[in-house]
Amino acid sequence: MVIKRIAVVAAAAIVIWAGAEPARADFSDSWTESYGQLTRIYVSPGSLNGVACNLVDYKGLRGDPRFKKLRRGLARLPSFSTLPERKRLALWLNIYNFLVISLVVDHPGLKNPLEIRKGGKAVWHLPAGEVAGKTHSLHGIDRVILRYRFKDPHVHFALTKGMVSSPDLRPEPYQADKLDDQLREQMKSFFSNPGKGKRIERAATGGALHISTIFDWFKRDFGNDPRAWLLNRQLISPDDARLPLRFLTFDFTLNAQPDRN
């Protein structure tokens, strides 16, 4: 009888454990879908300071009760640390971008996200929000989780910093089953934009390869050789790689729709 009782308990434990992962996945999928519903409404293509970019209606988000519900839902997410890697990566990318939006929503009238400071700390190091019961900063998510754990430099082109020169905020959320395609699209879009990612200047007496300052700020992530990194991904030609390297001026202006910040 004792052995039979132990077997029943063990079987029940297996059923509970097996059901835990789908439950976590369903919860994260639900949050992701709700996030996507808002970005589809409040993110649209436009132009600011002569640069083509996706612009955000922060004022609209500020007044939408679904945004507040989404923030509460993020805090209450169950731990997702054991979900498959691509699902975790997609979720963290969405969370980072949501928290950038959230910080701007909390500071109406901003012209530049760098205006958000407290006690000498820059916006990147301030508490940005609660995720699965734990408070995170943008720096912590970016450096410690996304770049250290996943070690994929492509994430640089998936994260928005809420600025004109940042990679664009996608109107759709990142999703594990199409994440590779989405990251390729982000990178292609970024480097086809001469105001953000890459501009090639040619002249009879020379020219220059102008690329995003991201490659200067995070050069180690790109093997300290941005030309080789771009060339290996066919984002520049061998002729382009021989040009002198210059970094584009970074525009820190908030990526808000006109009068919607």
C-alpha positions as CSV (number, residue, x, y, z in Angstrom):
1,M,0.0,0.0,0.0
2,V,2.8,2.4,0.9
3,I,4.6,1.7,-2.4
4,K,1.3,2.2,-4.3
5,R,0.7,5.6,-2.5
6,I,4.2,6.8,-3.3
7,A,3.7,5.9,-7.0
8,V,0.4,7.8,-7.1
9,V,2.1,10.9,-5.5
10,A,5.0,10.7,-7.9
11,A,2.7,10.4,-10.9
12,A,0.7,13.4,-9.8
13,A,3.9,15.4,-9.3
14,I,5.0,14.5,-12.9
15,V,1.6,15.7,-14.2
16,I,1.9,19.0,-12.3
17,W,5.5,19.6,-13.5
18,A,4.6,18.8,-17.1
19,G,1.7,21.2,-17.0
20,A,3.9,24.0,-15.5
21,E,5.8,24.9,-18.7
22,P,2.7,25.2,-21.0
23,A,1.1,27.4,-18.3
24,R,4.1,29.7,-18.2
25,A,4.3,29.7,-22.0
26,D,0.5,30.5,-22.3
27,F,0.9,33.4,-19.8
28,S,3.9,34.9,-21.7
29,D,2.1,34.4,-25.1
30,S,-1.0,36.2,-23.7
31,W,1.2,39.1,-22.5
32,T,3.0,39.3,-25.8
33,E,-0.3,39.3,-27.8
34,S,-1.6,42.2,-25.6
35,Y,1.6,44.1,-26.1
36,G,1.3,43.6,-29.9
37,Q,-2.3,44.9,-29.9
38,L,-1.1,48.2,-28.5
39,T,2.0,48.6,-30.7
40,R,-0.2,48.0,-33.8
41,I,-2.4,50.9,-32.8
42,Y,0.2,53.4,-31.4
43,V,3.3,52.8,-33.6
44,S,3.3,54.1,-37.2
45,P,5.9,55.0,-39.8
46,G,6.9,58.7,-40.2
47,S,9.8,61.0,-40.3
48,L,11.6,63.2,-37.8
49,N,14.5,65.5,-38.3
50,G,14.8,64.2,-41.8
51,V,15.1,60.6,-40.7
52,A,12.6,58.0,-41.7
53,C,11.5,56.1,-38.5
54,N,8.6,54.5,-36.7
55,L,7.0,57.0,-34.4
56,V,5.1,56.4,-31.2
57,D,1.9,57.9,-29.9
58,Y,2.9,58.1,-26.2
59,K,0.0,60.3,-25.3
60,G,-2.4,57.8,-26.6
61,L,-0.7,55.0,-24.7
62,R,-0.8,57.1,-21.5
63,G,-4.6,57.3,-21.7
64,D,-5.2,53.7,-22.6
65,P,-6.2,51.5,-19.7
66,R,-4.9,48.5,-21.5
67,F,-1.4,49.9,-21.2
68,K,-1.7,50.0,-17.4
69,K,-3.1,46.5,-17.4
70,L,-0.1,45.4,-19.5
71,R,2.3,46.8,-17.0
72,R,0.5,45.0,-14.1
73,G,0.6,41.8,-16.1
74,L,4.3,42.1,-16.7
75,A,4.9,42.3,-13.0
76,R,2.8,39.2,-12.4
77,L,4.3,37.0,-15.1
78,P,5.4,33.7,-13.7
79,S,9.1,33.0,-14.0
80,F,9.9,32.1,-17.6
81,S,13.6,31.2,-17.1
82,T,13.1,27.6,-18.1
83,L,11.2,28.3,-21.3
84,P,12.9,27.5,-24.7
85,E,15.7,29.9,-25.5
86,R,14.1,31.5,-28.6
87,K,10.9,32.1,-26.6
88,R,12.8,33.7,-23.8
89,L,14.8,35.9,-26.2
90,A,11.7,37.1,-28.0
91,L,10.0,37.8,-24.7
92,W,12.9,39.8,-23.3
93,L,13.2,41.9,-26.5
94,N,9.5,42.8,-26.1
95,I,9.9,43.5,-22.4
96,Y,12.8,45.8,-23.0
97,N,11.0,47.8,-25.6
98,F,7.9,48.0,-23.5
99,L,9.8,49.3,-20.5
100,V,11.4,52.0,-22.7
101,I,7.9,53.0,-23.7
102,S,6.7,52.8,-20.1
103,L,9.4,55.2,-18.9
104,V,8.5,57.8,-21.6
105,V,4.8,57.4,-20.7
106,D,5.6,58.2,-17.1
107,H,7.4,61.4,-18.1
108,P,5.1,63.5,-20.4
109,G,6.6,66.3,-22.3
110,L,10.0,64.7,-22.9
111,K,12.2,65.9,-25.8
112,N,14.9,63.3,-25.2
113,P,14.8,60.1,-23.1
114,L,18.2,61.1,-21.6
115,E,16.3,63.8,-19.7
116,I,15.1,61.0,-17.4
117,R,17.5,61.1,-14.5
118,K,17.3,60.7,-10.7
119,G,19.9,61.0,-8.0
120,G,22.7,61.3,-10.6
121,K,21.6,58.1,-12.3
122,A,20.9,58.0,-16.1
123,V,17.7,56.5,-17.4
124,W,19.5,53.2,-18.2
125,H,20.3,52.6,-14.6
126,L,17.0,53.6,-13.0
127,P,14.4,51.0,-12.0
128,A,12.4,50.6,-15.3
129,G,9.7,48.2,-14.1
130,E,8.9,44.9,-12.5
131,V,9.1,41.7,-14.5
132,A,7.9,38.4,-12.9
133,G,8.2,39.9,-9.4
134,K,11.6,41.4,-9.9
135,T,12.6,45.0,-10.6
136,H,14.9,45.5,-13.6
137,S,16.8,48.4,-15.1
138,L,17.2,48.8,-18.9
139,H,20.9,48.4,-18.4
140,G,20.4,45.1,-16.6
141,I,18.2,43.7,-19.3
142,D,20.4,44.9,-22.1
143,R,23.9,44.1,-20.7
144,V,23.3,41.2,-18.3
145,I,20.4,39.3,-19.8
146,L,20.3,40.0,-23.6
147,R,23.9,40.5,-24.4
148,Y,25.6,38.3,-21.8
149,R,23.2,35.3,-21.8
150,F,22.2,35.2,-25.4
151,K,25.5,36.5,-26.9
152,D,23.8,37.6,-30.1
153,P,24.8,41.0,-31.5
154,H,21.7,41.1,-33.6
155,V,19.7,42.1,-30.5
156,H,21.2,45.6,-30.9
157,F,19.0,46.1,-34.0
158,A,15.9,44.8,-32.2
159,L,16.0,47.2,-29.2
160,T,14.6,50.7,-29.4
161,K,16.0,53.3,-27.0
162,G,13.1,55.6,-27.8
163,M,15.3,57.8,-30.0
164,V,15.3,58.8,-33.7
165,S,18.6,57.1,-34.4
166,S,17.7,53.9,-32.5
167,P,16.6,50.8,-34.4
168,D,12.8,51.1,-35.1
169,L,10.2,49.9,-32.7
170,R,8.3,47.1,-34.6
171,P,4.5,47.5,-34.7
172,E,4.4,43.7,-34.1
173,P,5.9,41.8,-31.2
174,Y,8.9,39.5,-31.5
175,Q,7.7,35.8,-31.5
176,A,9.8,32.7,-31.1
177,D,8.5,30.9,-34.2
178,K,9.5,33.8,-36.5
179,L,12.2,35.5,-34.5
180,D,15.0,34.7,-37.0
181,D,13.0,36.3,-39.8
182,Q,12.1,39.3,-37.7
183,L,15.7,39.9,-36.7
184,R,16.8,39.7,-40.3
185,E,14.1,42.2,-41.3
186,Q,15.2,44.6,-38.5
187,M,18.8,44.5,-39.6
188,K,17.9,44.9,-43.3
189,S,15.6,47.8,-42.5
190,F,18.2,49.5,-40.2
191,F,21.1,49.3,-42.7
192,S,18.9,50.4,-45.6
193,N,18.1,53.6,-43.8
194,P,20.9,56.2,-44.5
195,G,19.9,58.2,-41.5
196,K,20.2,55.4,-39.0
197,G,22.4,52.4,-40.1
198,K,24.5,53.0,-43.1
199,R,25.3,55.7,-45.7
200,I,28.0,55.3,-48.4
201,E,29.5,58.4,-49.7
202,R,31.4,58.2,-53.0
203,A,33.4,60.9,-54.6
204,A,36.0,61.2,-57.3
205,T,38.7,61.9,-54.7
206,G,37.5,59.2,-52.3
207,G,34.5,58.8,-50.0
208,A,33.5,57.2,-46.7
209,L,31.5,54.4,-45.2
210,H,29.2,56.0,-42.6
211,I,27.7,53.5,-40.1
212,S,25.7,53.7,-36.8
213,T,27.5,54.8,-33.7
214,I,26.2,51.6,-32.2
215,F,29.3,50.0,-33.7
216,D,31.5,52.5,-31.9
217,W,29.7,52.1,-28.5
218,F,29.6,48.3,-28.6
219,K,32.6,47.5,-30.8
220,R,33.5,44.3,-28.8
221,D,30.1,42.8,-29.6
222,F,31.1,43.1,-33.3
223,G,34.5,41.6,-32.9
224,N,36.2,45.1,-32.8
225,D,36.0,45.1,-36.6
226,P,32.7,46.5,-37.9
227,R,33.8,46.4,-41.6
228,A,34.4,42.6,-41.3
229,W,31.1,42.1,-39.4
230,L,29.1,43.9,-42.1
231,L,31.0,42.3,-44.9
232,N,30.4,38.8,-43.6
233,R,26.7,39.5,-43.5
234,Q,26.7,41.0,-47.0
235,L,25.6,44.4,-45.7
236,I,28.4,46.1,-47.5
237,S,30.5,45.1,-50.5
238,P,34.3,44.6,-50.6
239,D,34.6,48.0,-52.3
240,D,32.6,49.6,-49.4
241,A,34.8,47.9,-46.8
242,R,37.9,49.7,-48.3
243,L,36.4,53.1,-47.7
244,P,37.4,55.2,-44.7
245,L,35.1,54.5,-41.7
246,R,33.0,57.2,-40.2
247,F,30.2,57.1,-37.6
248,L,26.8,58.7,-38.2
249,T,25.8,61.5,-35.8
250,F,23.3,60.0,-33.4
251,D,20.0,61.8,-33.0
252,F,18.8,61.4,-29.4
253,T,15.4,63.1,-30.1
254,L,12.4,61.2,-28.7
255,N,10.7,59.1,-31.4
256,A,7.3,60.6,-30.7
257,Q,4.6,61.4,-33.2
258,P,4.0,65.2,-33.5
259,D,2.6,66.6,-30.2
260,R,2.0,63.0,-28.9
261,N,4.6,62.9,-26.1
